[in-house]
Amino acid sequence: AKFIPSSMPLGSGADSGAARVFTPACRCCGVQSEWRPFGPALALDSRAGPMARVPFASQELGSLTWRPSWLQMPTMEAGRPVSFALTEGNGRSRQSSVVGPQTHRLPFKVMWGITLLVSVGMALLNFATILVIEFLVHFKFRTMQASITSSGVGLGILTLTGISMFYALLGVCMIQFIAPSCSGSGLPENKCYLNGSTMPGLFTKKTLGVRVATSILANAAGFPVGREGPTVTIGSNLAFLVSKWLAQPYLKEWVEVNHEARACALMVDEQRLAHTTRVACSVGGACAMAVIFNAPFGGFLYMFEEIASVAWPVELTFRVFVATMLCSLLSYALCYLIHSDIEEFVIYAEMPMNKEWEFRDIPVFIFVAAMLGVVTSLHTRAMLAVTVLRQRFTSRIRRLQPCARILETMFYAGLCALLSAVVSLFDSCAKKGSSDLQYVTFNCPEGEYNTVASLLVTTSHSSVKLLFSGNNAGEISAWSSILAFVTYFVLQVGLSGLPVPGGAFTATMLLGGLFGRSVGELCRDLGIVRTASGVYAVVGSAAMLCGFKQMTLASVLIVVECINDLRLAPVVMLGVAVSMTVNWQMNERGHDEEQIIRKNLPFLEGEAPHELDSEAALGICDPLPEEAILPPEASIVAVKRALLETQVLWFPIRDGPGSPCIGILGRARLEAALSAACGSDAVRGSGRGPIEGIEPAEENPFEEKFDVEGESYPDLFRRIVPGVDTLPLHCIMDPTPFTVVEDMPAPRLYALFTKVGERCVLVTSIRGELRGVISREGLVAATRRTHVLV
């Protein structure tokens, strides 16, 4: 029903059919108004809900009348429909018009069901992943070693190169032909989604399967990548699908978009669903980090720093705490079932190690951290530069795609294996020491090992374990560490821009560990320090990682949990502080943030950039054509004309030219209403798939049929009848949008989007005339003009 005001004496009232007209007084100025429904009459009562915040229908400033904030439409409550009729004493309001933008209002069992399912699912998925990677890697290296033993080093290197290229070929073909969006780690896109932006097509069943399979193949192929980035995205993807499956039935509502034609749309409350999925995605990402490093606290802090720019829901703290604890315990149980230890699959100090340090080491720690602050800055810039060069080259040979990308990726996998093996030949063999750690024999006789091959011709996790050890002093020389550092640095930078689903989390840890280990071993050989070089590897690893990710607490805690020794926390924190200070002088943003800007992804920083200080609300409004401003009862033609304005995402609703805005409507809801009213195949469940914001018709949408003023609804999806060409947009609009005056400074309204989670804000004059709309996407574009690329 739509309501229009008219002046009536205080206390008067009248009945019109089955509907009761009442005259509440305005709480601001005392003006009485008659609320007269027109269209299908419904039983109403003034106690049914609170009054709306948006003024309308008065031409004189100070004599405002108000619209009630409840809307007369069916509501899904606990998965069951609520009757259309709002009778005296039991009136209800539409849930989506009551709750805030960062609220889900879901039952206790639903949210905790999502949390526990995501935790258990992530533990099982990670366990299966590491078993498959272990099998593929062991097969590759056993075959290589057997070829070396039987036919010499040359054939062994060719065998290693061939198997690596085959793994890479399988992975890149899956990406190019099935899910091109899985070509990277997915962390920038995941971060944007957690930031509050909409990322269509990011989390689907197809992307989940492809990302899992290609992440396994990328690590087995020997690319200089880690599992952390893709696994965090996989955790968020799994959580998104689980939360949407469990929560969506509680967030649907049947909306009558045409009474005469009996046309209804099954709409989803997008804001509540988005908040639910973002909470679940945070839980999934934290579980991913927890199971990879066996670091539940590290996983918690990692996700906290990832989404610290937006409001961290209070409930999320305990959910993440329980989820990371559960997935860690389940990982231990799964390893116990196969008679194995979890330390075999994660970077973890399995036995007591010599990690003592002295005060004479502090100057060397500071030197290592400062140097790595410079190195990680250059590393980030080099990766971004290579990405740009590769994109330009790819655009020149566009006609040869995707074959050119497939061949390039496959041959680069061969180059990584070949270069790592050839560089290992420059290192001499060493006899195995007393540490009993796993080294790679490669071209050495039995009882000896090749140090560089042990660092390069293996997985990054195994290499980091060797570097962090405090029991293998003297077993990894400074020369071997430097040689491996230079090789891995070049290969890791050269990988940028290729369709490989890998992250640089463990890769940067390995680079920092190699540099720190080489400095520590050199100082130990010169007699400057007596501390085990593994301690320097730990400090260097944290210093390199924090500079690349620009994270502090998460970097410290993850590294400290890996080595299982809190005594090193002070020196690790010192290294992180020095490295971050140096890095910030060279790079304003981390690698993920730079990728977000270069890919033009929608992301808002936690604080408004200083360049917005001189901007006002009117200056950052989105383009708003006159066709995009719709009346409460809009014709089908007007709605179609408005939707042709593809750059408009939010449509203001007002009674007429010069009238104040009475609500706002998102594009997804407007498309859903139009589709339902016109009898779209998407609504009827045949033909093309459903559009966003609307679900296909079910065989029996309600368990019991209900009446609206005595009329039953036997067929909710009959096509629109001739002569009916209007849509009641007031039934599906948001009647209480945030409104700011045109002169409001931009930094003051910035927090409405980053902290409160609003999607759009109306801009009006001081007298209430509509001036424009600021959407989240428009605000992102306004802030993006101020960024300077590194």
TORDOBA-581514 format. One record per residue (C-alpha): x, y, z. Coordinates in steps of 0.1 Angstrom, whole numbers, plus 2048, in hexadecimal, padded with zeros to 3 digits. Layout:
! residues N
XYZ/...
END
This chain:
! residues 790
800800800/80B8247FA/802840811/7FB86580A/7F6880824/7DB899827/7D28B2842/7B68A885A/7AA8B487C/7BB8A589A/7AC8858A5/796880886/79585F874/78284D859/77D82B84B/782822827/7777FF81F/78B7E7834/7A77FF83B/7A7817858/7B483B853/7C684A871/7D586B878/7F686A88C/80788B896/82A892889/84388E8A5/8578AC899/83E8C8892/81D8BB89E/80C8BC87C/7F18A2879/7ED88E85A/7D587584C/7E385583F/7CE84A823/7D6829812/7CE8257ED/7D08067D8/7C97E57E9/7BD7EE80C/7CE7DE82A/7C57E084F/7DD7F785F/7E4805882/7FA82188E/80A80A8A7/8177F388B/839803889/84F82188E/84D840878/86684485B/88385C85C/87E86B839/867889836/85088E818/8338A0808/8368C2819/83F8E1806/8458F6825/8648F283A/85A8E985D/8388D9855/8448B784C/82F89884C/83D87584F/83A853840/838834855/85681D852/8447FC850/83B7EF82E/81D7D9827/82C7BA817/830796820/84E78E836/86276E839/86676885E/87A74986A/87673C847/85073F847/83A759837/82877384B/80677E840/80179D82B/7E77AB842/7F27C285E/7D57C2876/7D27D6896/7E77C98B2/7FE7B289F/80D7C8884/82F7BF877/8497D2864/85F7C5848/87F7B9857/8957C983D/8887EC845/88E7E886B/8B17D986F/8D17EC868/8E87E684A/9007D185F/8E77BA86F/8DA798866/8C0790881/8C376B87A/8BB750894/8D67448AB/8D772189C/8DB72E878/8FA74487F/90B72A895/90270F87C/914723861/932729878/936704881/9306F785D/94A70F84F/96370686A/95F6E0864/95E6E483E/97D6F983D/9906DF853/9856C283C/98D6D581C/9AF6E0828/9B86BD833/9AE6AE812/9C16C9800/9E26C3812/9DF69E80D/9DB6A27E7/9F86BC7E6/A0E6A47FA/A076887E2/A0D69C7C2/A2D6AC7D0/A3B68B7DC/A3467B7BB/A466977A9/A656967BF/A676707C1/A6566E79C/A80689798/A976787B2/A926567A1/A9C665780/ABB67578E/AC565479F/AC063F77F/AC9657763/ADA675771/AD269977B/AC96A5758/AAC68C754/AA1693778/A9E6B8771/A8B6B2751/A7369B764/A6D6B577E/A676D0764/A4F6BA750/A3A6B076E/A386D577A/A2D6E0757/A126C5756/A046D0778/A046F476D/9F36EB74C/9D66DB75E/9D26F8775/9D371475C/9BB702745/9A26FF761/9A5725768/9A4730744/98771A739/972716759/978733771/98E750765/988763786/99C749799/9BD754788/9CB7657A7/9CA7617CD/9A87717CF/9B37857ED/9AD7A87DE/98A79E7D3/98378D7F4/98F7AB807/9777C27F3/95A7AB7FB/9627AB820/9657D181E/9417D3814/9417D47EE/92E7BE7D7/9437A57C3/92D7927AA/9397707A1/95576F7BB/9477537D0/9367377BD/9377117BD/94B71279D/96572A7AB/9687167CB/9706F57B8/98870579F/99A7197BA/9A06FA7CF/9AC6E47B2/9C26FF7A3/9D17097C4/9DC6E57C9/9EB6E37A6/9FD7047A9/A0F6F97C9/A166D77BB/A246E779B/A3F6F97AF/A3471D7A8/A437357C2/A217397D4/A1072E7F3/9EE7217FC/9E473D814/9D47567FC/9BF73D7E8/9B672A808/9A974A819/9937517FA/98872C7FA/97E72F81F/96974E817/95A73E7F8/95071F80C/942735828/92E74A80E/91D72C7FF/91571C821/90873D830/8F3745811/8E4721811/8DB723836/8D174783A/8BF74F81A/89E73E824/89C755842/8A277482D/888771811/86878380F/84B7827F6/8437A47E9/8237AC7D5/82E7C17B7/80C7C07A6/7EC7BA7B9/7D57B779B/7EB79E789/7F478B7A8/8197907A0/83178C7BD/85778B7C0/86A7757D8/88478E7E3/8A378A7F9/8AD7A4812/8CF7AB802/8DE7BF81E/8D77A6839/8E3789823/90379C81A/90A7A283F/90577E847/91B77282B/93778B835/93777E859/93975B84C/955764833/96977384F/965752862/96F73E844/98E75383D/99A751862/99572B861/9AA729841/9C873B851/9C4726871/9C6705860/9E270F848/9FA71A864/9EA708881/9E672B88F/9C273289C/9CB7538AB/9DE75D88C/9C0755877/9AA76B88D/9C278988C/9C7785867/9A278985F/99F7A5878/9BA7B9866/9AC7B0844/98A7C084C/9947D9867/98A7F5850/9667ED854/9527E6874/95C7C5884/93B7B6891/93B7AE8B6/92E78B8B0/94A784897/9657828B2/9577648C4/94C7538A4/96F755896/97D74A8B7/96872B8B8/96C723893/992725893/9937108B2/97C6F58A4/98E6F3882/9B06F0893/9A46D48AA/9946C288C/9B56C5879/9C66B4896/9AC699896/9AE692871/9D468F873/9D0677890/9B966187B/9D465C861/9EF65787B/A00677873/A09698884/9FC6B9879/A1F6C787B/A276B485B/A0F6CB848/A146ED857/A32704860/A356FA884/A526F389C/A4C6CF8A5/A696CC8BE/A7A6E38D7/A936F98C4/AAF7118CD/A9F7338CA/AB27468E4/ABD7698DA/AD37848EA/AD27AA8EB/AF07AC8D4/AD879E8B9/AC17BB8BA/AD57D28A3/AD87B688A/AB27B088D/AAC7D4885/AC37D3867/AB27B4859/A8F7C485E/A997E584F/AA97D4830/A8A7BE82C/A747DD82E/A867EA80F/A867C87FF/A617C2804/A597E47F6/A6E7DD7D7/A5E7BA7D5/A3B7C97D5/A447E37BA/A557C97A5/A377B17A6/A1F7CD79C/A357D9780/A387B6772/A127B2774/A0E7D275F/A287C7745/A177A5742/9F57B573D/A027CB722/A127AE710/9F3799714/9DD7B5704/9F47B66E6/9EF7916DF/9CA7906E8/9C277C6C9/9D875F6D5/9C675D6F7/9C074770A/9DA7306FA/9F6749700/9EE74C725/9ED726729/A0E721718/A1E73E72B/A1273074D/A1D70D744/A40717739/A4472D757/A3E70F76D/A596FD75A/A7071B75E/A6B71B784/A736F6786/A916F976E/AA071877E/A9D70B7A1/AAE6EA797/AC96FB783/AD171479F/AD36F67B8/AF06E87A3/B057067AD/B036FC7D1/B1A6E17E0/B0E6C37F3/B0E6C1819/B0D6A4831/AED6A0845/AF06AE868/AE16A4889/AC16B9885/AAF69C873/A9C6B485D/A906AB83A/AA86B881F/AA86B17FA/AC369A7ED/AC06A57C8/AE269F7B8/AF56957D8/AFF6727E3/AEC6607FE/AF1670820/AF6692812/ADE6AE806/ADD6CC7F0/AD56EB804/AC87017E8/AB26E47DB/AA56DF7FE/A997047FD/A8D7067D9/A856E47CC/A6A6DE7E5/A4A6EF7F3/A4C711803/A3F703824/A5C6EA826/A7570581E/A6871C83A/A6A6FF852/A8F6FA84B/A9672084E/A8372486F/A94706880/AAB70E89D/ABB6EC89D/ACC6ED87B/AE6708880/B01706866/AED6EE850/AE170B839/AFE72182F/AFB747828/B04742804/AE97287FF/ACF73F80E/AD975D7F9/AD97487D9/AB773A7E1/AAA75D7EB/AB476D7C9/AA67507B5/A8574F7C8/A817757C7/A857757A1/A6D75879C/A537667B4/A537897A3/A5277A780/A33766789/A1E78678D/A01789775/9FF76476B/9DE751771/9EC73E78F/9D673B7AE/9F17407C8/9F87597E3/A1976A7ED/A14765813/A2B747818/A407537FB/A4977480C/A4F76082D/A6774B81A/A7976980B/A7C77A82C/A8875983D/AA3754822/AB0778826/AAF77684C/ABF75484D/ADC75F837/AE377E84C/AE176A86C/AF874E85E/B11768852/B1277A873/B16759885/B3374F86F/B44771875/B4076D89B/B2978B89E/B0C7788AD/B077568BD/AE17538B7/AD47378A1/ACE74487E/AAB73687F/AA1753896/AAD76C87B/A97758862/A7975D878/A7F78287C/A85786857/A6677284D/A50788863/A607A8856/A5C79E832/A38792837/A2C7B2849/A3B7C882E/A297B5813/A077B2824/A0B7D2839/9FE7BE857/A0E7C087A/9FC7AB894/9F278F87D/A1678C86F/A2578A891/A0C77189F/A0C75A881/A32758880/A357538A6/A1A7378A5/A2E727889/A4D72489E/A3A71B8BE/A4F7328D3/A417528E2/A6475D8EF/A6B76A8CC/A4D7818CC/A607A08D7/A7A79E8BC/A617948A1/A4C7B38AB/A6C7C88A9/A737BB886/A4F7C287B/A4F7E5889/A707EE877/A667DE856/A447EF856/A5481185D/A6C80E840/A527FF829/A3981B82F/A53834825/A54824802/A328147FD/A11824808/9FE804804/A047DE805/A037C77E7/9DE7BE7EB/9D37E27EE/9E77EB7CF/9D67CF7BC/9B47DB7C7/9BB7FE7B8/9CB7F1798/9AE7D9792/9967F579A/9847E07B5/96B7F17CC/97C7F67EE/97A811809/996818821/98E81A846/994840847/98A85982D/9A8865818/9B488881F/9AB8937FB/986890804/9898AB81E/9818C6805/9638B37F6/93F8B6800/92389D7FC/9158AE7DD/9378AC7CB/9398867CE/91587D7C3/9108627A9/90386C787/8DD86C78A/8C887076A/8A487C76E/89885A761/8A784977F/89085B797/87084779A/84E84D7A9/83F8367C4/8278277AA/83D82578B/833819769/8447FB759/85181273E/86082A757/87180D76A/8807FF74A/88C821740/89C826763/8AE804760/8BD80E73F/8D3826753/8EC80B75A/90382276E/8E7828788/8E680F7A5/8CD8207BC/8AD8307B1/89D84C7C7/87784A7CB/86386B7CE/83F8757C8/84688F7AE/85E8AA7A1/86A8C07BE/85D8A87D8/87489A7F3/8818777EE/86C85D801/88283F7FC/89C82E7E7/89E80D7D4/8BB7F87C9/8C07EB7A5/8BD7C77AF/89B7CB7C0/88E7E07A4/8987C678A/8887AB79F/8677BE7A2/8667C577D/86F7A1775/85379478C/8397AC77F/8407A575B/83F77F760/86477A759/871757753/88A75E76F/86D760788/85A74377A/87972D77D/87D725758/89473273D/8B1747749/8BD74676C/8B175C789/8BE78078C/8CE78E7AB/8B57967C6/89977F7BA/89475A7BE/8827437A5/85F7387AE/85D7187C3/8436FD7BE/8327067DE/83F7277EC/82972680B/81F709820/7FD718825/7EB73080E/7E175081F/7C876B818/7CB791813/7A97A081B/79877F813/7AA77A7F1/7BF75B7EE/7DF7597D8/7DD7387C6/7F67447AB/81075C7B5/82175F793/807766779/81177D75E/8077A175F/7E57A8752/7DE7C1736/7DA7E4741/7EE7E1761/80F7F275C/81B80077D/8317F3799/82C7FD7BD/8508067C4/8478137E7/8417EF7F1/8657E57EB/8798057F0/88D80E80F/87782981F/892835837/8B383B825/8CE84F835/8CC87382A/8E788E82B/8E78B3821/8FA8BD802/9148D1815/91F8B582D/9458AF82B/94D88F81A/962881836/94488384E/92E86D838/94B855830/946841850/922839846/93082382B/94F81583D/943811860/91D81085E/91B7FC83E/90381182A/90080B805/8F482E7FB/8EB850809/8D386A7FD/8DF88D7F9/8C58A97FD/8C58CF800/8BF8E0822/89A8E2818/8988BD810/8998BD7EA/8AB89F7DA/8CE8A87CE/8DC8867C6/8E78647D3/9098597E0/90E8337DB/92A81E7E9/9378197C6/93783F7C0/94A8467E0/96482C7D6/96883E7B5/96C85F7C6/9878527DD/99883F7C1/9A08607B0/9B88697CC/9CD84A7CA/9F084A7BB/9FE8297AF/A2081D7BB/
END
